[in-house]
């Protein structure tokens, strides 16, 4: 957990953390407690690298390489059209 918090910082993580902190401060000064919860969620995403702030589902587990469709032919097929009356 310590390595996850201290390593792998990106601009996205930093922005989530900063934005979350600003939302927390602004909401707390205005006594808008739902805003504090929203800001806490954003800041936690940045600090703990989960959700969108992780970039690619933390560790690339969700990344799928593009696959090539081997079943499709490289030449177009001849299509026969039928006239409908």
C-alpha contacts under 8 A as a table, 3 or more apart, distances in Angstrom:
res1	aa1	res2	aa2	distance
1	X	4	X	5.02
1	X	5	X	6.34
2	X	5	X	5.26
2	X	6	X	6.16
3	X	6	X	5.15
3	X	7	X	5.54
4	X	7	X	5.61
4	X	8	X	7.19
4	X	48	X	6.70
4	X	49	X	7.18
5	X	8	X	7.95
5	X	47	X	6.00
5	X	48	X	5.44
5	X	49	X	7.16
6	X	9	X	7.39
9	X	13	X	6.07
9	X	14	X	6.98
10	X	13	X	5.28
10	X	14	X	6.32
11	X	14	X	5.10
11	X	15	X	6.07
12	X	15	X	5.12
12	X	16	X	6.19
12	X	46	X	7.65
12	X	53	X	5.76
12	X	55	X	7.51
13	X	16	X	5.17
13	X	17	X	6.19
13	X	45	X	7.45
13	X	46	X	4.36
13	X	47	X	7.05
13	X	49	X	6.85
13	X	53	X	4.96
13	X	54	X	6.93
14	X	17	X	5.13
14	X	18	X	6.08
14	X	46	X	6.27
15	X	18	X	5.10
15	X	19	X	5.81
15	X	46	X	7.46
16	X	19	X	5.16
16	X	20	X	5.86
16	X	42	X	5.66
16	X	43	X	5.83
16	X	45	X	6.76
16	X	46	X	4.89
16	X	53	X	6.69
17	X	20	X	5.17
17	X	21	X	6.14
17	X	42	X	6.52
17	X	43	X	4.24
17	X	44	X	7.13
17	X	45	X	7.28
17	X	46	X	4.61
17	X	47	X	6.23
18	X	21	X	5.15
18	X	22	X	6.20
18	X	43	X	7.06
19	X	22	X	5.14
19	X	23	X	6.16
19	X	39	X	7.42
19	X	42	X	7.16
19	X	43	X	7.13
20	X	23	X	5.12
20	X	24	X	6.14
20	X	38	X	7.55
20	X	39	X	4.16
20	X	40	X	6.07
20	X	41	X	7.21
20	X	42	X	4.66
20	X	43	X	4.25
20	X	44	X	7.91
21	X	24	X	5.07
21	X	25	X	6.22
21	X	39	X	6.29
21	X	40	X	7.40
21	X	43	X	6.07
22	X	25	X	5.19
22	X	26	X	6.08
22	X	39	X	7.49
23	X	26	X	5.19
23	X	27	X	5.86
23	X	35	X	6.63
23	X	36	X	6.74
23	X	38	X	7.61
23	X	39	X	4.90
24	X	27	X	5.24
24	X	28	X	5.95
24	X	35	X	6.61
24	X	36	X	4.62
24	X	37	X	7.64
24	X	38	X	7.74
24	X	39	X	4.83
24	X	40	X	6.54
25	X	28	X	5.22
25	X	29	X	6.23
25	X	36	X	7.70
26	X	29	X	5.34
26	X	30	X	6.35
27	X	30	X	5.12
27	X	31	X	5.89
27	X	32	X	4.90
27	X	33	X	6.50
27	X	34	X	7.90
27	X	35	X	5.20
27	X	36	X	5.52
28	X	31	X	4.89
28	X	32	X	6.14
28	X	33	X	6.70
28	X	35	X	7.82
28	X	36	X	6.30
29	X	32	X	7.83
32	X	35	X	5.54
32	X	36	X	6.80
33	X	36	X	4.93
33	X	37	X	6.52
34	X	37	X	5.14
34	X	38	X	6.32
35	X	38	X	4.95
35	X	39	X	5.99
36	X	39	X	5.07
36	X	40	X	5.98
37	X	40	X	5.00
37	X	41	X	6.24
38	X	41	X	5.17
38	X	42	X	6.36
39	X	42	X	5.08
39	X	43	X	6.03
40	X	43	X	5.11
40	X	44	X	5.95
41	X	44	X	5.11
41	X	45	X	6.17
42	X	45	X	5.13
42	X	46	X	6.50
43	X	46	X	5.17
43	X	47	X	6.13
44	X	47	X	5.02
44	X	48	X	5.70
44	X	49	X	7.65
44	X	50	X	8.00
45	X	48	X	5.60
45	X	49	X	5.36
45	X	50	X	5.15
45	X	51	X	6.25
45	X	52	X	7.44
45	X	53	X	5.74
45	X	54	X	7.69
46	X	49	X	5.30
46	X	50	X	7.28
46	X	53	X	5.51
46	X	54	X	7.63
49	X	53	X	5.54
49	X	54	X	4.50
49	X	58	X	6.88
50	X	53	X	5.88
50	X	54	X	5.03
50	X	57	X	6.93
50	X	58	X	6.65
51	X	54	X	5.82
51	X	55	X	7.80
51	X	57	X	6.53
52	X	55	X	5.72
52	X	56	X	7.51
52	X	57	X	7.34
54	X	57	X	5.65
54	X	58	X	5.04
55	X	58	X	6.70
56	X	59	X	6.75
56	X	60	X	5.16
56	X	61	X	7.41
56	X	62	X	6.57
56	X	63	X	6.64
57	X	60	X	5.70
57	X	61	X	6.04
57	X	62	X	5.69
57	X	63	X	7.78
58	X	61	X	6.85
60	X	63	X	5.19
69	X	72	X	5.97
70	X	73	X	7.63
73	X	76	X	7.13
